[in-house]
Amino acid sequence: MSKNATSAPIERENNLGQSIVLFLVMIVLFLGAIYSLSFLSLENPWPMAVCLGLFALAFWIPQTILGRSDSAGES
């Protein structure tokens, strides 16, 4: 049985250059989160707040804005 090509979903993927740029931006956010911990002390809680914010962005942006977070129901 052949598959109907017109009902197949359109899959859009980034080209290699765009994927590398996106990866570098996200890894900079992640490494910035780790670097902010070097300024953490008991008197100054702001580096931890910065760490949590950058860490959350480094994972939230690719999964929700750039990814396909609504594809859980697809088979």
All heavy atoms as TSV, in Angstrom:
chain	resi	resn	atom	element	x	y	z
A	1	MET	N	N	0.836	-1.160	0.000
A	1	MET	CA	C	0.000	0.000	0.000
A	1	MET	C	C	0.895	1.242	0.000
A	1	MET	O	O	1.822	1.341	0.779
A	1	MET	CB	C	-0.871	-0.065	1.253
A	1	MET	CG	C	-2.012	0.856	1.229
A	1	MET	SD	S	-3.079	0.455	2.648
A	1	MET	CE	C	-4.516	1.188	2.043
A	2	SER	N	N	0.619	2.162	-0.869
A	2	SER	CA	C	1.446	3.362	-0.950
A	2	SER	C	C	0.891	4.451	-0.046
A	2	SER	O	O	-0.304	4.524	0.226
A	2	SER	CB	C	1.516	3.871	-2.393
A	2	SER	OG	O	0.234	4.299	-2.802
A	3	LYS	N	N	1.772	5.291	0.383
A	3	LYS	CA	C	1.390	6.390	1.279
A	3	LYS	C	C	1.027	7.609	0.436
A	3	LYS	O	O	1.718	7.942	-0.522
A	3	LYS	CB	C	2.562	6.713	2.208
A	3	LYS	CG	C	2.238	7.769	3.222
A	3	LYS	CD	C	3.416	7.988	4.136
A	3	LYS	CE	C	3.083	9.074	5.138
A	3	LYS	NZ	N	4.195	9.333	6.021
A	4	ASN	N	N	-0.024	8.278	0.807
A	4	ASN	CA	C	-0.454	9.477	0.101
A	4	ASN	C	C	0.494	10.616	0.469
A	4	ASN	O	O	0.554	11.045	1.610
A	4	ASN	CB	C	-1.895	9.823	0.490
A	4	ASN	CG	C	-2.438	10.957	-0.348
A	4	ASN	OD1	O	-1.746	11.513	-1.191
A	4	ASN	ND2	N	-3.694	11.287	-0.113
A	5	ALA	N	N	1.226	11.110	-0.511
A	5	ALA	CA	C	2.249	12.128	-0.262
A	5	ALA	C	C	1.643	13.484	0.087
A	5	ALA	O	O	2.294	14.311	0.709
A	5	ALA	CB	C	3.165	12.265	-1.462
A	6	THR	N	N	0.413	13.725	-0.307
A	6	THR	CA	C	-0.176	15.039	-0.030
A	6	THR	C	C	-0.619	15.183	1.416
A	6	THR	O	O	-0.764	16.287	1.905
A	6	THR	CB	C	-1.382	15.290	-0.949
A	6	THR	OG1	O	-2.351	14.266	-0.723
A	6	THR	CG2	C	-0.954	15.302	-2.404
A	7	SER	N	N	-0.856	14.076	2.127
A	7	SER	CA	C	-1.290	14.182	3.517
A	7	SER	C	C	-0.126	14.166	4.506
A	7	SER	O	O	-0.341	14.275	5.702
A	7	SER	CB	C	-2.242	13.033	3.852
A	7	SER	OG	O	-1.541	11.813	3.801
A	8	ALA	N	N	1.097	14.016	4.024
A	8	ALA	CA	C	2.258	13.996	4.907
A	8	ALA	C	C	2.514	15.402	5.453
A	8	ALA	O	O	2.375	16.387	4.731
A	8	ALA	CB	C	3.489	13.509	4.155
A	9	PRO	N	N	2.831	15.515	6.732
A	9	PRO	CA	C	3.113	16.844	7.293
A	9	PRO	C	C	4.395	17.427	6.701
A	9	PRO	O	O	5.315	16.704	6.341
A	9	PRO	CB	C	3.273	16.577	8.787
A	9	PRO	CG	C	3.666	15.146	8.873
A	9	PRO	CD	C	2.998	14.458	7.707
A	10	ILE	N	N	4.411	18.736	6.605
A	10	ILE	CA	C	5.598	19.427	6.095
A	10	ILE	C	C	6.614	19.508	7.219
A	10	ILE	O	O	6.324	20.055	8.291
A	10	ILE	CB	C	5.244	20.833	5.581
A	10	ILE	CG1	C	4.254	20.736	4.427
A	10	ILE	CG2	C	6.506	21.587	5.180
A	10	ILE	CD1	C	3.715	22.068	3.976
A	11	GLU	N	N	7.762	18.944	7.009
A	11	GLU	CA	C	8.809	18.980	8.018
A	11	GLU	C	C	9.825	20.041	7.628
A	11	GLU	O	O	10.415	19.990	6.563
A	11	GLU	CB	C	9.480	17.618	8.150
A	11	GLU	CG	C	8.536	16.566	8.666
A	11	GLU	CD	C	9.241	15.279	8.988
A	11	GLU	OE1	O	10.456	15.321	9.226
A	11	GLU	OE2	O	8.562	14.251	9.003
A	12	ARG	N	N	9.991	21.002	8.519
A	12	ARG	CA	C	10.961	22.063	8.269
A	12	ARG	C	C	12.123	21.883	9.212
A	12	ARG	O	O	11.938	21.804	10.425
A	12	ARG	CB	C	10.321	23.432	8.473
A	12	ARG	CG	C	9.201	23.702	7.499
A	12	ARG	CD	C	8.606	25.045	7.738
A	12	ARG	NE	N	8.123	25.117	9.128
A	12	ARG	CZ	C	7.653	26.198	9.683
A	12	ARG	NH1	N	7.597	27.311	9.019
A	12	ARG	NH2	N	7.228	26.189	10.934
A	13	GLU	N	N	13.289	21.846	8.669
A	13	GLU	CA	C	14.491	21.727	9.477
A	13	GLU	C	C	15.402	22.905	9.174
A	13	GLU	O	O	15.379	23.465	8.081
A	13	GLU	CB	C	15.222	20.426	9.174
A	13	GLU	CG	C	14.438	19.190	9.540
A	13	GLU	CD	C	15.207	17.925	9.255
A	13	GLU	OE1	O	16.372	18.024	8.821
A	13	GLU	OE2	O	14.641	16.856	9.461
A	14	ASN	N	N	16.212	23.271	10.161
A	14	ASN	CA	C	17.175	24.346	9.976
A	14	ASN	C	C	18.333	23.835	9.134
A	14	ASN	O	O	18.683	22.661	9.177
A	14	ASN	CB	C	17.714	24.821	11.324
A	14	ASN	CG	C	16.628	25.403	12.191
A	14	ASN	OD1	O	15.646	25.929	11.694
A	14	ASN	ND2	N	16.805	25.307	13.489
A	15	ASN	N	N	18.934	24.742	8.393
A	15	ASN	CA	C	20.146	24.345	7.683
A	15	ASN	C	C	21.301	24.282	8.679
A	15	ASN	O	O	21.161	24.657	9.839
A	15	ASN	CB	C	20.440	25.289	6.517
A	15	ASN	CG	C	20.606	26.728	6.957
A	15	ASN	OD1	O	20.910	26.990	8.100
A	15	ASN	ND2	N	20.419	27.645	6.041
A	16	LEU	N	N	22.427	23.774	8.238
A	16	LEU	CA	C	23.549	23.535	9.150
A	16	LEU	C	C	24.043	24.825	9.798
A	16	LEU	O	O	24.298	24.858	11.003
A	16	LEU	CB	C	24.684	22.844	8.399
A	16	LEU	CG	C	25.923	22.531	9.226
A	16	LEU	CD1	C	25.567	21.569	10.346
A	16	LEU	CD2	C	27.020	21.973	8.353
A	17	GLY	N	N	24.181	25.878	9.040
A	17	GLY	CA	C	24.681	27.144	9.591
A	17	GLY	C	C	23.774	27.699	10.670
A	17	GLY	O	O	24.238	28.142	11.730
A	18	GLN	N	N	22.473	27.666	10.421
A	18	GLN	CA	C	21.531	28.173	11.409
A	18	GLN	C	C	21.530	27.294	12.656
A	18	GLN	O	O	21.442	27.801	13.779
A	18	GLN	CB	C	20.140	28.230	10.803
A	18	GLN	CG	C	19.124	28.911	11.678
A	18	GLN	CD	C	17.775	29.028	11.002
A	18	GLN	OE1	O	17.580	28.547	9.890
A	18	GLN	NE2	N	16.837	29.661	11.660
A	19	SER	N	N	21.643	25.998	12.483
A	19	SER	CA	C	21.680	25.096	13.633
A	19	SER	C	C	22.919	25.336	14.489
A	19	SER	O	O	22.847	25.308	15.721
A	19	SER	CB	C	21.660	23.642	13.167
A	19	SER	OG	O	20.442	23.346	12.552
A	20	ILE	N	N	24.050	25.589	13.849
A	20	ILE	CA	C	25.284	25.850	14.597
A	20	ILE	C	C	25.175	27.158	15.370
A	20	ILE	O	O	25.562	27.229	16.542
A	20	ILE	CB	C	26.503	25.845	13.648
A	20	ILE	CG1	C	26.764	24.420	13.158
A	20	ILE	CG2	C	27.734	26.417	14.323
A	20	ILE	CD1	C	27.817	24.321	12.086
A	21	VAL	N	N	24.612	28.193	14.749
A	21	VAL	CA	C	24.449	29.480	15.428
A	21	VAL	C	C	23.503	29.333	16.620
A	21	VAL	O	O	23.783	29.840	17.716
A	21	VAL	CB	C	23.946	30.556	14.440
A	21	VAL	CG1	C	23.496	31.808	15.173
A	21	VAL	CG2	C	25.014	30.885	13.424
A	22	LEU	N	N	22.387	28.633	16.435
A	22	LEU	CA	C	21.455	28.423	17.541
A	22	LEU	C	C	22.109	27.633	18.670
A	22	LEU	O	O	21.920	27.935	19.850
A	22	LEU	CB	C	20.205	27.694	17.048
A	22	LEU	CG	C	19.279	28.499	16.157
A	22	LEU	CD1	C	18.192	27.607	15.587
A	22	LEU	CD2	C	18.692	29.667	16.907
A	23	PHE	N	N	22.881	26.618	18.311
A	23	PHE	CA	C	23.575	25.839	19.336
A	23	PHE	C	C	24.558	26.706	20.108
A	23	PHE	O	O	24.628	26.629	21.342
A	23	PHE	CB	C	24.309	24.662	18.688
A	23	PHE	CG	C	25.182	23.917	19.645
A	23	PHE	CD1	C	24.630	23.038	20.555
A	23	PHE	CD2	C	26.553	24.112	19.653
A	23	PHE	CE1	C	25.433	22.353	21.450
A	23	PHE	CE2	C	27.358	23.434	20.539
A	23	PHE	CZ	C	26.797	22.552	21.439
A	24	LEU	N	N	25.311	27.538	19.407
A	24	LEU	CA	C	26.295	28.385	20.082
A	24	LEU	C	C	25.622	29.391	21.017
A	24	LEU	O	O	26.118	29.627	22.125
A	24	LEU	CB	C	27.168	29.100	19.054
A	24	LEU	CG	C	28.144	28.210	18.296
A	24	LEU	CD1	C	28.894	29.017	17.239
A	24	LEU	CD2	C	29.114	27.541	19.250
A	25	VAL	N	N	24.504	29.949	20.601
A	25	VAL	CA	C	23.796	30.896	21.461
A	25	VAL	C	C	23.298	30.193	22.724
A	25	VAL	O	O	23.445	30.710	23.838
A	25	VAL	CB	C	22.627	31.552	20.701
A	25	VAL	CG1	C	21.717	32.325	21.639
A	25	VAL	CG2	C	23.155	32.460	19.605
A	26	MET	N	N	22.743	29.000	22.569
A	26	MET	CA	C	22.229	28.280	23.733
A	26	MET	C	C	23.353	27.801	24.646
A	26	MET	O	O	23.216	27.824	25.872
A	26	MET	CB	C	21.373	27.088	23.296
A	26	MET	CG	C	20.117	27.465	22.570
A	26	MET	SD	S	19.121	28.661	23.446
A	26	MET	CE	C	18.961	29.922	22.208
A	27	ILE	N	N	24.481	27.396	24.089
A	27	ILE	CA	C	25.594	26.951	24.929
A	27	ILE	C	C	26.212	28.142	25.660
A	27	ILE	O	O	26.674	27.995	26.800
A	27	ILE	CB	C	26.634	26.147	24.119
A	27	ILE	CG1	C	27.463	25.253	25.039
A	27	ILE	CG2	C	27.560	27.020	23.330
A	27	ILE	CD1	C	26.747	24.106	25.596
A	28	VAL	N	N	26.202	29.325	25.056
A	28	VAL	CA	C	26.692	30.527	25.750
A	28	VAL	C	C	25.780	30.851	26.927
A	28	VAL	O	O	26.262	31.201	28.014
A	28	VAL	CB	C	26.799	31.715	24.769
A	28	VAL	CG1	C	26.918	33.037	25.496
A	28	VAL	CG2	C	27.979	31.514	23.835
A	29	LEU	N	N	24.456	30.722	26.738
A	29	LEU	CA	C	23.541	30.933	27.860
A	29	LEU	C	C	23.814	29.929	28.975
A	29	LEU	O	O	23.850	30.281	30.161
A	29	LEU	CB	C	22.088	30.798	27.400
A	29	LEU	CG	C	21.513	31.939	26.583
A	29	LEU	CD1	C	20.128	31.569	26.080
A	29	LEU	CD2	C	21.466	33.206	27.390
A	30	PHE	N	N	24.004	28.675	28.613
A	30	PHE	CA	C	24.259	27.635	29.608
A	30	PHE	C	C	25.579	27.864	30.340
A	30	PHE	O	O	25.649	27.784	31.569
A	30	PHE	CB	C	24.248	26.266	28.933
A	30	PHE	CG	C	24.484	25.132	29.867
A	30	PHE	CD1	C	23.514	24.754	30.770
A	30	PHE	CD2	C	25.679	24.439	29.852
A	30	PHE	CE1	C	23.724	23.706	31.655
A	30	PHE	CE2	C	25.907	23.392	30.718
A	30	PHE	CZ	C	24.925	23.023	31.628
A	31	LEU	N	N	26.629	28.176	29.600
A	31	LEU	CA	C	27.926	28.421	30.232
A	31	LEU	C	C	27.914	29.697	31.056
A	31	LEU	O	O	28.598	29.792	32.084
A	31	LEU	CB	C	29.033	28.456	29.175
A	31	LEU	CG	C	29.299	27.118	28.476
A	31	LEU	CD1	C	30.347	27.289	27.382
A	31	LEU	CD2	C	29.704	26.053	29.458
A	32	GLY	N	N	27.130	30.702	30.635
A	32	GLY	CA	C	26.966	31.910	31.439
A	32	GLY	C	C	26.298	31.608	32.768
A	32	GLY	O	O	26.638	32.200	33.790
A	33	ALA	N	N	25.352	30.675	32.751
A	33	ALA	CA	C	24.705	30.268	33.996
A	33	ALA	C	C	25.709	29.615	34.931
A	33	ALA	O	O	25.734	29.892	36.133
A	33	ALA	CB	C	23.552	29.309	33.695
A	34	ILE	N	N	26.552	28.759	34.390
A	34	ILE	CA	C	27.564	28.104	35.218
A	34	ILE	C	C	28.590	29.122	35.725
A	34	ILE	O	O	28.992	29.097	36.884
A	34	ILE	CB	C	28.247	26.967	34.433
A	34	ILE	CG1	C	27.240	25.855	34.169
A	34	ILE	CG2	C	29.458	26.425	35.184
A	34	ILE	CD1	C	27.742	24.775	33.263
A	35	TYR	N	N	29.005	30.054	34.859
A	35	TYR	CA	C	29.993	31.063	35.253
A	35	TYR	C	C	29.446	31.977	36.351
A	35	TYR	O	O	30.197	32.413	37.232
A	35	TYR	CB	C	30.401	31.884	34.038
A	35	TYR	CG	C	31.405	32.962	34.347
A	35	TYR	CD1	C	32.711	32.640	34.689
A	35	TYR	CD2	C	31.038	34.304	34.312
A	35	TYR	CE1	C	33.636	33.628	34.979
A	35	TYR	CE2	C	31.955	35.293	34.607
A	35	TYR	CZ	C	33.246	34.956	34.939
A	35	TYR	OH	O	34.146	35.927	35.243
A	36	SER	N	N	28.140	32.262	36.314
A	36	SER	CA	C	27.581	33.150	37.338
A	36	SER	C	C	27.683	32.547	38.732
A	36	SER	O	O	27.678	33.277	39.728
A	36	SER	CB	C	26.121	33.487	37.012
A	36	SER	OG	O	25.303	32.357	37.209
A	37	LEU	N	N	27.792	31.234	38.820
A	37	LEU	CA	C	27.923	30.603	40.132
A	37	LEU	C	C	29.268	30.901	40.792
A	37	LEU	O	O	29.402	30.751	42.007
A	37	LEU	CB	C	27.725	29.091	40.008
A	37	LEU	CG	C	26.310	28.649	39.664
A	37	LEU	CD1	C	26.266	27.146	39.481
A	37	LEU	CD2	C	25.332	29.102	40.719
A	38	SER	N	N	30.252	31.333	40.019
A	38	SER	CA	C	31.544	31.659	40.621
A	38	SER	C	C	31.460	32.913	41.500
A	38	SER	O	O	32.337	33.139	42.332
A	38	SER	CB	C	32.606	31.843	39.537
A	38	SER	OG	O	32.312	32.972	38.741
A	39	PHE	N	N	30.414	33.709	41.338
A	39	PHE	CA	C	30.226	34.915	42.145
A	39	PHE	C	C	29.282	34.687	43.312
A	39	PHE	O	O	28.976	35.615	44.056
A	39	PHE	CB	C	29.683	36.054	41.272
A	39	PHE	CG	C	30.585	36.421	40.148
A	39	PHE	CD1	C	30.295	36.013	38.851
A	39	PHE	CD2	C	31.737	37.145	40.370
A	39	PHE	CE1	C	31.130	36.345	37.800
A	39	PHE	CE2	C	32.582	37.485	39.334
A	39	PHE	CZ	C	32.276	37.074	38.044
A	40	LEU	N	N	28.801	33.468	43.487
A	40	LEU	CA	C	27.818	33.172	44.525
A	40	LEU	C	C	28.462	33.175	45.906
A	40	LEU	O	O	29.550	32.635	46.105
A	40	LEU	CB	C	27.191	31.794	44.257
A	40	LEU	CG	C	26.066	31.365	45.179
A	40	LEU	CD1	C	24.879	32.307	45.038
A	40	LEU	CD2	C	25.651	29.944	44.859
A	41	SER	N	N	27.781	33.809	46.831
A	41	SER	CA	C	28.206	33.787	48.232
A	41	SER	C	C	26.951	33.817	49.098
A	41	SER	O	O	25.843	34.020	48.610
A	41	SER	CB	C	29.106	34.982	48.555
A	41	SER	OG	O	28.369	36.182	48.481
A	42	LEU	N	N	27.120	33.622	50.393
A	42	LEU	CA	C	25.967	33.653	51.291
A	42	LEU	C	C	25.395	35.059	51.435
A	42	LEU	O	O	24.230	35.233	51.757
A	42	LEU	CB	C	26.355	33.102	52.664
A	42	LEU	CG	C	26.674	31.606	52.696
A	42	LEU	CD1	C	27.159	31.214	54.091
A	42	LEU	CD2	C	25.460	30.797	52.309
A	43	GLU	N	N	26.209	36.071	51.188
A	43	GLU	CA	C	25.741	37.452	51.306
A	43	GLU	C	C	25.063	37.952	50.039
A	43	GLU	O	O	24.318	38.925	50.082
A	43	GLU	CB	C	26.917	38.388	51.644
A	43	GLU	CG	C	27.545	38.142	53.004
A	43	GLU	CD	C	28.579	37.028	52.963
A	43	GLU	OE1	O	29.147	36.776	51.880
A	43	GLU	OE2	O	28.787	36.395	54.007
A	44	ASN	N	N	25.344	37.328	48.896
A	44	ASN	CA	C	24.834	37.821	47.621
A	44	ASN	C	C	24.097	36.705	46.880
A	44	ASN	O	O	24.714	35.844	46.275
A	44	ASN	CB	C	25.995	38.349	46.765
A	44	ASN	CG	C	25.512	39.060	45.534
A	44	ASN	OD1	O	24.327	39.306	45.365
A	44	ASN	ND2	N	26.440	39.388	44.663
A	45	PRO	N	N	22.758	36.724	46.900
A	45	PRO	CA	C	22.001	35.654	46.228
A	45	PRO	C	C	21.765	35.904	44.735
A	45	PRO	O	O	21.263	35.034	44.040
A	45	PRO	CB	C	20.674	35.657	46.979
A	45	PRO	CG	C	20.497	37.077	47.385
A	45	PRO	CD	C	21.895	37.585	47.690
A	46	TRP	N	N	22.114	37.078	44.216
A	46	TRP	CA	C	21.810	37.409	42.825
A	46	TRP	C	C	22.500	36.523	41.802
A	46	TRP	O	O	21.909	36.238	40.755
A	46	TRP	CB	C	22.098	38.882	42.562
A	46	TRP	CG	C	21.062	39.740	43.196
A	46	TRP	CD1	C	21.218	40.523	44.304
A	46	TRP	CD2	C	19.699	39.852	42.817
A	46	TRP	NE1	N	20.042	41.124	44.624
A	46	TRP	CE2	C	19.081	40.739	43.727
A	46	TRP	CE3	C	18.935	39.301	41.800
A	46	TRP	CZ2	C	17.737	41.073	43.630
A	46	TRP	CZ3	C	17.591	39.638	41.721
A	46	TRP	CH2	C	17.017	40.515	42.623
A	47	PRO	N	N	23.728	36.067	42.037
A	47	PRO	CA	C	24.301	35.143	41.043
A	47	PRO	C	C	23.490	33.862	40.865
A	47	PRO	O	O	23.405	33.323	39.765
A	47	PRO	CB	C	25.695	34.854	41.589
A	47	PRO	CG	C	26.041	36.068	42.371
A	47	PRO	CD	C	24.757	36.504	42.994
A	48	MET	N	N	22.862	33.379	41.924
A	48	MET	CA	C	22.018	32.194	41.791
A	48	MET	C	C	20.761	32.509	40.992
A	48	MET	O	O	20.307	31.692	40.187
A	48	MET	CB	C	21.637	31.646	43.169
A	48	MET	CG	C	20.772	30.401	43.101
A	48	MET	SD	S	21.514	29.042	42.190
A	48	MET	CE	C	22.524	28.321	43.442
A	49	ALA	N	N	20.214	33.693	41.176
A	49	ALA	CA	C	19.044	34.102	40.398
A	49	ALA	C	C	19.401	34.204	38.917
A	49	ALA	O	O	18.639	33.770	38.048
A	49	ALA	CB	C	18.506	35.429	40.915
A	50	VAL	N	N	20.572	34.774	38.631
A	50	VAL	CA	C	21.036	34.860	37.243
A	50	VAL	C	C	21.266	33.467	36.674
A	50	VAL	O	O	20.888	33.178	35.532
A	50	VAL	CB	C	22.318	35.721	37.157
A	50	VAL	CG1	C	22.950	35.635	35.786
A	50	VAL	CG2	C	22.016	37.159	37.521
A	51	CYS	N	N	21.850	32.593	37.473
A	51	CYS	CA	C	22.103	31.217	37.043
A	51	CYS	C	C	20.800	30.517	36.685
A	51	CYS	O	O	20.700	29.890	35.628
A	51	CYS	CB	C	22.836	30.447	38.136
A	51	CYS	SG	S	23.040	28.703	37.772
A	52	LEU	N	N	19.807	30.613	37.553
A	52	LEU	CA	C	18.532	29.959	37.285
A	52	LEU	C	C	17.847	30.539	36.056
A	52	LEU	O	O	17.254	29.813	35.256
A	52	LEU	CB	C	17.623	30.063	38.509
A	52	LEU	CG	C	18.062	29.249	39.717
A	52	LEU	CD1	C	17.158	29.550	40.907
A	52	LEU	CD2	C	18.058	27.776	39.396
A	53	GLY	N	N	17.925	31.856	35.887
A	53	GLY	CA	C	17.317	32.491	34.715
A	53	GLY	C	C	17.978	32.071	33.415
A	53	GLY	O	O	17.294	31.711	32.444
A	54	LEU	N	N	19.307	32.116	33.370
A	54	LEU	CA	C	20.014	31.721	32.149
A	54	LEU	C	C	19.848	30.239	31.858
A	54	LEU	O	O	19.683	29.835	30.703
A	54	LEU	CB	C	21.496	32.073	32.268
A	54	LEU	CG	C	21.850	33.557	32.249
A	54	LEU	CD1	C	23.339	33.740	32.477
A	54	LEU	CD2	C	21.418	34.196	30.951
A	55	PHE	N	N	19.893	29.433	32.902
A	55	PHE	CA	C	19.711	27.997	32.733
A	55	PHE	C	C	18.318	27.688	32.180
A	55	PHE	O	O	18.160	26.874	31.271
A	55	PHE	CB	C	19.928	27.300	34.080
A	55	PHE	CG	C	19.840	25.810	34.007
A	55	PHE	CD1	C	20.882	25.073	33.491
A	55	PHE	CD2	C	18.717	25.149	34.468
A	55	PHE	CE1	C	20.804	23.690	33.423
A	55	PHE	CE2	C	18.634	23.775	34.406
A	55	PHE	CZ	C	19.683	23.043	33.882
A	56	ALA	N	N	17.304	28.352	32.715
A	56	ALA	CA	C	15.941	28.141	32.235
A	56	ALA	C	C	15.796	28.580	30.781
A	56	ALA	O	O	15.163	27.891	29.977
A	56	ALA	CB	C	14.956	28.890	33.125
A	57	LEU	N	N	16.387	29.714	30.429
A	57	LEU	CA	C	16.316	30.179	29.040
A	57	LEU	C	C	17.036	29.236	28.090
A	57	LEU	O	O	16.577	29.002	26.976
A	57	LEU	CB	C	16.924	31.586	28.924
A	57	LEU	CG	C	16.060	32.725	29.412
A	57	LEU	CD1	C	16.840	34.039	29.312
A	57	LEU	CD2	C	14.772	32.813	28.623
A	58	ALA	N	N	18.168	28.697	28.532
A	58	ALA	CA	C	18.941	27.801	27.673
A	58	ALA	C	C	18.165	26.540	27.323
A	58	ALA	O	O	18.423	25.927	26.293
A	58	ALA	CB	C	20.264	27.427	28.346
A	59	PHE	N	N	17.230	26.134	28.150
A	59	PHE	CA	C	16.427	24.957	27.856
A	59	PHE	C	C	15.038	25.308	27.347
A	59	PHE	O	O	14.465	24.578	26.545
A	59	PHE	CB	C	16.324	24.057	29.093
A	59	PHE	CG	C	17.572	23.279	29.317
A	59	PHE	CD1	C	18.535	23.743	30.185
A	59	PHE	CD2	C	17.813	22.104	28.635
A	59	PHE	CE1	C	19.706	23.044	30.384
A	59	PHE	CE2	C	18.976	21.399	28.827
A	59	PHE	CZ	C	19.930	21.863	29.703
A	60	TRP	N	N	14.459	26.416	27.798
A	60	TRP	CA	C	13.110	26.781	27.404
A	60	TRP	C	C	13.039	27.258	25.959
A	60	TRP	O	O	12.114	26.894	25.239
A	60	TRP	CB	C	12.587	27.868	28.346
A	60	TRP	CG	C	11.211	28.318	28.021
A	60	TRP	CD1	C	10.055	27.640	28.225
A	60	TRP	CD2	C	10.848	29.557	27.399
A	60	TRP	NE1	N	8.993	28.381	27.783
A	60	TRP	CE2	C	9.451	29.557	27.268
A	60	TRP	CE3	C	11.570	30.654	26.946
A	60	TRP	CZ2	C	8.758	30.624	26.710
A	60	TRP	CZ3	C	10.881	31.718	26.387
A	60	TRP	CH2	C	9.501	31.692	26.274
A	61	ILE	N	N	13.990	28.072	25.530
A	61	ILE	CA	C	13.970	28.602	24.161
A	61	ILE	C	C	14.000	27.486	23.122
A	61	ILE	O	O	13.150	27.466	22.229
A	61	ILE	CB	C	15.109	29.621	23.951
A	61	ILE	CG1	C	14.835	30.885	24.752
A	61	ILE	CG2	C	15.271	29.962	22.472
A	61	ILE	CD1	C	15.980	31.881	24.752
A	62	PRO	N	N	14.930	26.537	23.180
A	62	PRO	CA	C	14.917	25.492	22.151
A	62	PRO	C	C	13.691	24.579	22.219
A	62	PRO	O	O	13.227	24.104	21.193
A	62	PRO	CB	C	16.184	24.678	22.432
A	62	PRO	CG	C	17.027	25.526	23.269
A	62	PRO	CD	C	16.113	26.435	24.018
A	63	GLN	N	N	13.179	24.328	23.396
A	63	GLN	CA	C	12.072	23.384	23.514
A	63	GLN	C	C	10.727	23.988	23.162
A	63	GLN	O	O	9.842	23.279	22.697
A	63	GLN	CB	C	12.015	22.812	24.922
A	63	GLN	CG	C	13.157	21.877	25.197
A	63	GLN	CD	C	13.109	21.317	26.600
A	63	GLN	OE1	O	12.294	21.719	27.414
A	63	GLN	NE2	N	13.996	20.398	26.888
A	64	THR	N	N	10.531	25.273	23.385
A	64	THR	CA	C	9.215	25.857	23.138
A	64	THR	C	C	9.191	26.758	21.916
A	64	THR	O	O	8.314	26.627	21.080
A	64	THR	CB	C	8.741	26.656	24.353
A	64	THR	OG1	O	9.679	27.676	24.643
A	64	THR	CG2	C	8.567	25.769	25.556
A	65	ILE	N	N	10.144	27.643	21.796
A	65	ILE	CA	C	10.118	28.595	20.688
A	65	ILE	C	C	10.689	27.971	19.416
A	65	ILE	O	O	10.101	28.079	18.348
A	65	ILE	CB	C	10.888	29.879	21.067
A	65	ILE	CG1	C	10.174	30.563	22.217
A	65	ILE	CG2	C	11.009	30.800	19.871
A	65	ILE	CD1	C	10.885	31.767	22.758
A	66	LEU	N	N	11.813	27.289	19.523
A	66	LEU	CA	C	12.470	26.737	18.348
A	66	LEU	C	C	12.057	25.300	18.056
A	66	LEU	O	O	12.210	24.829	16.946
A	66	LEU	CB	C	13.993	26.779	18.526
A	66	LEU	CG	C	14.581	28.155	18.802
A	66	LEU	CD1	C	16.069	28.037	19.063
A	66	LEU	CD2	C	14.314	29.088	17.646
A	67	GLY	N	N	11.548	24.596	19.055
A	67	GLY	CA	C	11.234	23.181	18.890
A	67	GLY	C	C	9.810	22.935	18.478
A	67	GLY	O	O	9.077	23.842	18.086
A	68	ARG	N	N	9.405	21.692	18.588
A	68	ARG	CA	C	8.048	21.299	18.257
A	68	ARG	C	C	7.381	20.782	19.525
A	68	ARG	O	O	7.122	19.595	19.661
A	68	ARG	CB	C	8.070	20.228	17.177
A	68	ARG	CG	C	8.624	20.732	15.883
A	68	ARG	CD	C	8.565	19.683	14.825
A	68	ARG	NE	N	7.191	19.235	14.677
A	68	ARG	CZ	C	6.871	18.110	14.088
A	68	ARG	NH1	N	7.784	17.317	13.610
A	68	ARG	NH2	N	5.612	17.756	13.964
A	69	SER	N	N	7.110	21.654	20.451
A	69	SER	CA	C	6.570	21.244	21.739
A	69	SER	C	C	5.135	20.758	21.631
A	69	SER	O	O	4.622	20.141	22.546
A	69	SER	CB	C	6.656	22.397	22.733
A	69	SER	OG	O	5.875	23.482	22.276
A	70	ASP	N	N	4.450	21.023	20.510
A	70	ASP	CA	C	3.066	20.603	20.354
A	70	ASP	C	C	2.930	19.298	19.580
A	70	ASP	O	O	1.837	18.953	19.124
A	70	ASP	CB	C	2.263	21.708	19.646
A	70	ASP	CG	C	2.802	22.008	18.270
A	70	ASP	OD1	O	3.940	21.615	17.975
A	70	ASP	OD2	O	2.077	22.638	17.490
A	71	SER	N	N	3.986	18.557	19.420
A	71	SER	CA	C	3.952	17.346	18.598
A	71	SER	C	C	3.800	16.071	19.425
A	71	SER	O	O	4.075	14.990	18.939
A	71	SER	CB	C	5.215	17.260	17.748
A	71	SER	OG	O	6.355	17.160	18.568
A	72	ALA	N	N	3.337	16.171	20.656
A	72	ALA	CA	C	3.220	14.984	21.509
A	72	ALA	C	C	2.166	14.015	20.996
A	72	ALA	O	O	2.281	12.808	21.167
A	72	ALA	CB	C	2.882	15.402	22.941
A	73	GLY	N	N	1.131	14.506	20.326
A	73	GLY	CA	C	0.067	13.645	19.854
A	73	GLY	C	C	0.322	13.019	18.496
A	73	GLY	O	O	-0.467	12.214	18.025
A	74	GLU	N	N	1.408	13.396	17.850
A	74	GLU	CA	C	1.688	12.849	16.523
A	74	GLU	C	C	2.228	11.435	16.636
A	74	GLU	O	O	2.926	11.092	17.566
A	74	GLU	CB	C	2.697	13.729	15.792
A	74	GLU	CG	C	2.141	15.101	15.454
A	74	GLU	CD	C	3.151	15.927	14.699
A	74	GLU	OE1	O	4.191	15.392	14.308
A	74	GLU	OE2	O	2.887	17.124	14.525
A	75	SER	N	N	1.890	10.629	15.660
A	75	SER	CA	C	2.390	9.244	15.676
A	75	SER	C	C	3.399	9.016	14.576
A	75	SER	O	O	3.528	9.729	13.648
A	75	SER	CB	C	1.246	8.268	15.522
A	75	SER	OG	O	0.516	8.554	14.364
